[in-house]
Amino acid sequence: MSMRVLVATVVAAVAVVAAGCGGSNDSSSSSSATPTDQWADGLCSSITTWTSSLTSIVSSLKSGGLSKDSLTSAVDDAKTATDTFTSSLKDLGKPDTGAGQQAKDSVDQLSTEIDADMKKIEDTVSNASGAAGILAAVPVITSTLQSAGTQVKSTISSLQALDAKGELESAFKQSSSCKTLTSSSG
């Protein structure tokens, strides 16, 4: 498998992460954002920023070639983006809904899972040696990114499932960041 094909595979995995972040395509808007709207906006904004960072990192890898140094640098950049992402998730607190604590717990669990994914990627890259090691690292990175996309989708689904009164759904529909995220992820 050529480096170009491997990089394309990683790009596809990042696209899966971004696609996993979609929500409703409703275009209604509200002139006053509730605390729950602000929470949803913070969540979607964090996801958007993180997936944009990952996409940019992969694009730079794609244009600059794949080597141990470029892969290590890309992983360092991805770790920084992921640390910012998981920190922002933790800072969200809980939404002002009946199931607010459960929503916070779901988002905290996502943060923990994403941190573990990043650790797996870091370990894989740091243990890679030579061209064969780099080639062996790419499928692990790809599958880990795909897992992260699944985790994001699962968290969004779990948030929707515990939203008995529709408060979060409404907040996601009201959030401009969620609308941007939905339109960018197809």
PEGI-V781332 format. One record per residue. D_CENTER is the distance of its C-alpha to the mean C-alpha in Angstrom with 1 decimal. Layout:
d_center:D_CENTER
d_center:D_CENTER
//
This chain:
d_center:27.0
d_center:26.8
d_center:24.4
d_center:23.6
d_center:22.8
d_center:20.5
d_center:18.6
d_center:18.4
d_center:17.0
d_center:14.2
d_center:13.6
d_center:13.7
d_center:11.1
d_center:8.6
d_center:9.9
d_center:9.3
d_center:5.5
d_center:6.4
d_center:9.3
d_center:8.0
d_center:7.2
d_center:10.9
d_center:13.6
d_center:17.2
d_center:18.9
d_center:21.6
d_center:22.9
d_center:24.9
d_center:24.8
d_center:26.3
d_center:28.2
d_center:27.5
d_center:24.1
d_center:24.5
d_center:22.7
d_center:20.7
d_center:19.8
d_center:18.8
d_center:16.6
d_center:14.8
d_center:14.7
d_center:13.3
d_center:10.4
d_center:9.7
d_center:10.5
d_center:8.2
d_center:5.1
d_center:7.4
d_center:8.4
d_center:5.6
d_center:5.1
d_center:8.9
d_center:9.5
d_center:8.3
d_center:10.4
d_center:13.1
d_center:13.4
d_center:13.8
d_center:16.3
d_center:18.2
d_center:18.5
d_center:19.7
d_center:22.3
d_center:23.5
d_center:23.9
d_center:22.7
d_center:24.6
d_center:24.1
d_center:24.1
d_center:21.6
d_center:19.2
d_center:19.8
d_center:19.2
d_center:15.9
d_center:14.8
d_center:16.1
d_center:14.3
d_center:10.9
d_center:12.1
d_center:13.1
d_center:9.9
d_center:8.2
d_center:11.4
d_center:11.3
d_center:7.9
d_center:9.4
d_center:12.7
d_center:11.9
d_center:10.8
d_center:14.0
d_center:15.9
d_center:15.3
d_center:18.1
d_center:19.0
d_center:19.6
d_center:23.3
d_center:23.7
d_center:25.8
d_center:22.8
d_center:21.2
d_center:21.4
d_center:19.9
d_center:16.9
d_center:16.6
d_center:17.0
d_center:14.3
d_center:11.7
d_center:13.4
d_center:13.2
d_center:9.4
d_center:9.6
d_center:12.4
d_center:10.8
d_center:7.9
d_center:10.9
d_center:13.0
d_center:10.9
d_center:11.2
d_center:14.8
d_center:15.5
d_center:14.5
d_center:16.6
d_center:19.4
d_center:19.5
d_center:19.8
d_center:22.2
d_center:24.3
d_center:24.5
d_center:27.8
d_center:29.4
d_center:28.4
d_center:28.4
d_center:26.0
d_center:23.6
d_center:24.0
d_center:23.5
d_center:20.2
d_center:18.4
d_center:18.4
d_center:17.1
d_center:14.2
d_center:13.6
d_center:14.0
d_center:11.7
d_center:8.8
d_center:10.1
d_center:10.2
d_center:6.6
d_center:6.4
d_center:9.5
d_center:8.6
d_center:6.3
d_center:9.3
d_center:11.7
d_center:10.9
d_center:11.3
d_center:14.4
d_center:15.7
d_center:15.5
d_center:17.5
d_center:19.9
d_center:20.9
d_center:21.5
d_center:25.2
d_center:26.4
d_center:23.8
d_center:22.9
d_center:19.1
d_center:19.5
d_center:21.7
d_center:19.5
d_center:16.6
d_center:19.3
d_center:20.7
d_center:17.6
d_center:17.7
d_center:14.0
d_center:13.3
d_center:15.9
d_center:14.5
d_center:11.1
d_center:13.2
d_center:15.6
d_center:13.3
d_center:11.7
d_center:15.2
//
